[in-house]
Amino acid sequence: MLEDGSYDVVVVDATEGGGDGDVALELAVLSGEHKGEMVKVTAVALGRDPLDLLAVPATLAVEGGIPRVVLEG
């Protein structure tokens, strides 16, 4: 996982997660020291169709080693 900070990312893959409404996201970091790196996270209880999330820009915030994704749109 990335160190604490904020990262501009884009969703490159999204599939249904293990729980109800969960979505497993694969994100590409768009800038900075980690540009081009891929990060996998699960959005819990997101309740969105994974196909609708492809190519959506987002911000990945890591605090205390815990990731949080804020999707645009």
N, C-alpha and C positions, 0 to 999 in steps of 0.2 A: 504494500500500500504506500501511497505517497505521504510525505511528511505534512504536518499541519500547514494549512494555507488555503488559498482560493485558486481554482483552476478553471479556465475556459475550456469546455469540452463539447463534443458532438456525439450523439448516439449513432453508433455504427451497426449495432445489432440489439434486438430486444425480443425476448421470448417470455412465455408465461412462467412465473416462478412457482415455488412449491406450495405457497399458501393462497388463500382466496384473495384475489385481486393483486397479488404480488407480481412484479415484472422484473426479470433478470436483464440488466442492461450492460452492454459492452460500450465503453466510452473511449474516445480518442482525445488526448490532450492536444490543444491547438496552439499553445504558445509557451514560452518560457523554457526553463531548464529541462522539463520533461516532455517537450513537444514531440509528438509522434508515439508516445507510450500509450498502451492500452490498459484500461482499468475495468475490472468487472465488479459490479455492485448489484444488490437486489433492492428495489424500491418496494417497501412493504405496504400493502393495502393501497396501492396506487389506483387500481380500478380503471385502468385505461387499456385500450387495445394495443398490444405491442407493435403491430404494423403501423399504427398512427404515430409512433415515436421515432421511427427511422429518420435520420438526418436532422433531428430536432437539436438546436443548440441548447446548451445548459451550462450551469455553473456547478462545479463540484467543490464543496467546502469540506475540509478535513479538520476536525477539532478534537484533540486528545486521541487521535488515531481513529476516530469514528467519522465515516463519510456521510455527507448529506448532499443530495442532488436537487437542484432547483431547475426545473425544465422551463424553457421559454415557450409560450403559447399553449 
